[in-house]
């Protein structure tokens, strides 16, 4: 309150957003002063001067893409300037794995201005050459291995700069049910949107689908055709083709890449989203608007997607059409991970009438989704539990690492273990999953006790379970729910 007994301005927005949707508001509220104050006109020019003709940069690209969804951008490379490349360099992870060039982030930083200037010069005169990616394999939760392509440092810098330019265009095109690798959208946003949609809409059947080897099966010809819908700058397209055709180096041998995008590269998530936007998103949006009479919900995260249907016949017809649709572009659904199951508000009641067991479950983004009822009122609810297979794999990984750190000081091991457990809890501590996270912390404590007891014969008798519990309370985070309920997270 001011001395003249009038309230301060620009503290609380005067109006609220009017978009009552389940996602983030499309009309963000801005703080603004009331009209009773005299506007400051001295900073405004009465005539249009040269300052109004300055390029607006990426904001102008974003606004143009939003105004016209069919506009093709013919001049984009000038946005990849030295300032953009410098910002891209400092946004990279400093301790990331190096590519085939062997250059680390710290080595490049020693003369970063000259290096960025030289890189910018080579890009704009066409002398920039993409280097092959270094192949590295990482284990998957199902026991298989996932191939990663680690790009060189300069390739990461240029890819990050081009990514920012392309995001200004495609973030205006991507549909609302696409959540994978997009700014401001996480796995938990997708999980919450799925739970709210199944709970509030008339969903009785779930199509849980996965595209087999998606990143390795992307056809370069189709990818370029999709990009050409919006990108008319041939220099940007040539840069993308250089990264796609740079090849892979594994065990000192270079192999050509005629299909797919390297997993792990900076630009590959956006390129994969562009492909699925045209192959799947636009098609399923047309399908549910023109071929379905009942409710249909869609949530996609990268190449994993879930479609909910009200009617069984529409679900089976969509599944058949999806096989045909993906085959047209050289893709196919994973037979072992794609299935149609009865799931939803009325699934429990129908299965009880038929004398069947409890409702089927499906896995999505690390959680097993189960039909349930609230304890107080008996309303339909969806419970999400950490996938048992992935939880066991993580526990076995921690157990093996504890064996390697068996002779470390207890305090140092505790600090390391706290960061590992806290990272797991940050993702899995969702409502209804309290039993799994309690079990996870208890198992980690038991493995830690076994590792301490193996240090010496005398320690086996000195370290009791009660003493170990006190040590765990000192070092390990307390299991608790950290994520809100889905409807609260999506509430505007």
Rosetta blueprint (number, residue, H / E / L):
1 X L
2 X L
3 X L
4 X L
5 X L
6 X L
7 X L
8 X L
9 X L
10 X L
11 X L
12 X L
13 X L
14 X L
15 X L
16 X L
17 X L
18 X L
19 X L
20 X L
21 X L
22 X L
23 X L
24 X L
25 X L
26 X L
27 X L
28 X L
29 X L
30 X L
31 X L
32 X L
33 X L
34 X L
35 X L
36 X L
37 X L
38 X L
39 X L
40 X L
41 X L
42 X L
43 X L
44 X L
45 X L
46 X L
47 X L
48 X L
49 X L
50 X H
51 X H
52 X H
53 X H
54 X L
55 X L
56 X L
57 X L
58 X H
59 X H
60 X H
61 X H
62 X H
63 X H
64 X H
65 X H
66 X H
67 X H
68 X L
69 X L
70 X L
71 X L
72 X L
73 X E
74 X L
75 X L
76 X L
77 X H
78 X H
79 X H
80 X L
81 X L
82 X H
83 X H
84 X H
85 X H
86 X H
87 X H
88 X H
89 X H
90 X H
91 X H
92 X L
93 X L
94 X L
95 X L
96 X L
97 X L
98 X L
99 X L
100 X L
101 X L
102 X L
103 X L
104 X L
105 X H
106 X H
107 X H
108 X H
109 X H
110 X L
111 X L
112 X H
113 X H
114 X H
115 X H
116 X H
117 X H
118 X H
119 X H
120 X H
121 X H
122 X H
123 X H
124 X H
125 X L
126 X L
127 X L
128 X L
129 X L
130 X L
131 X L
132 X L
133 X E
134 X E
135 X E
136 X E
137 X E
138 X E
139 X E
140 X L
141 X L
142 X L
143 X L
144 X L
145 X E
146 X E
147 X E
148 X E
149 X E
150 X E
151 X L
152 X L
153 X H
154 X H
155 X H
156 X H
157 X H
158 X H
159 X H
160 X H
161 X H
162 X H
163 X H
164 X H
165 X H
166 X H
167 X H
168 X H
169 X H
170 X H
171 X L
172 X L
173 X L
174 X L
175 X L
176 X L
177 X L
178 X E
179 X L
180 X L
181 X L
182 X E
183 X L
184 X L
185 X E
186 X L
187 X H
188 X H
189 X H
190 X H
191 X H
192 X H
193 X H
194 X H
195 X H
196 X H
197 X H
198 X H
199 X H
200 X H
201 X L
202 X L
203 X L
204 X L
205 X E
206 X E
207 X E
208 X E
209 X E
210 X E
211 X E
212 X L
213 X L
214 X H
215 X H
216 X H
217 X H
218 X L
219 X E
220 X H
221 X H
222 X H
223 X H
224 X H
225 X H
226 X H
227 X H
228 X L
229 X L
230 X L
231 X E
232 X L
233 X L
234 X H
235 X H
236 X H
237 X H
238 X H
239 X H
240 X H
241 X H
242 X H
243 X H
244 X H
245 X L
246 X L
247 X L
248 X E
249 X E
250 X E
251 X L
252 X L
253 X E
254 X E
255 X E
256 X L
257 X L
258 X L
259 X E
260 X L
261 X L
262 X L
263 X L
264 X L
265 X L
266 X L
267 X L
268 X H
269 X H
270 X H
271 X H
272 X H
273 X H
274 X H
275 X H
276 X H
277 X H
278 X H
279 X H
280 X H
281 X H
282 X H
283 X H
284 X H
285 X H
286 X H
287 X H
288 X H
289 X H
290 X H
291 X L
292 X L
293 X L
294 X L
295 X L
296 X E
297 X E
298 X E
299 X E
300 X E
301 X E
302 X L
303 X L
304 X E
305 X E
306 X E
307 X E
308 X E
309 X E
310 X L
311 X L
312 X H
313 X H
314 X H
315 X H
316 X H
317 X H
318 X H
319 X H
320 X H
321 X H
322 X H
323 X H
324 X H
325 X H
326 X H
327 X H
328 X H
329 X L
330 X L
331 X L
332 X L
333 X E
334 X L
335 X L
336 X L
337 X L
338 X L
339 X E
340 X E
341 X E
342 X E
343 X L
344 X L
345 X L
346 X L
347 X H
348 X H
349 X H
350 X H
351 X H
352 X H
353 X H
354 X L
355 X L
356 X L
357 X L
358 X L
359 X L
360 X L
361 X L
362 X E
363 X E
364 X E
365 X L
366 X L
367 X E
368 X E
369 X E
370 X E
371 X E
372 X E
373 X E
374 X L
375 X L
376 X L
377 X L
378 X L
379 X L
380 X E
381 X E
382 X E
383 X E
384 X E
385 X E
386 X E
387 X L
388 X H
389 X H
390 X H
391 X H
392 X H
393 X H
394 X H
395 X H
396 X H
397 X H
398 X H
399 X H
400 X H
401 X H
402 X H
403 X H
404 X H
405 X L
406 X L
407 X L
408 X L
409 X L
410 X H
411 X H
412 X H
413 X H
414 X H
415 X H
416 X H
417 X H
418 X H
419 X H
420 X H
421 X H
422 X H
423 X H
424 X H
425 X H
426 X H
427 X H
428 X H
429 X L
430 X L
431 X L
432 X L
433 X L
434 X H
435 X H
436 X H
437 X H
438 X H
439 X H
440 X H
441 X H
442 X H
443 X H
444 X H
445 X H
446 X H
447 X H
448 X H
449 X H
450 X H
451 X H
452 X H
453 X H
454 X L
455 X L
456 X L
457 X H
458 X H
459 X H
460 X H
461 X H
462 X H
463 X L
464 X L
465 X H
466 X H
467 X H
468 X H
469 X H
470 X H
471 X H
472 X H
473 X H
474 X H
475 X H
476 X L
477 X L
478 X L
479 X L
480 X L
481 X L
482 X L
483 X L
484 X L
485 X L
486 X H
487 X H
488 X H
489 X H
490 X L
491 X L
492 X L
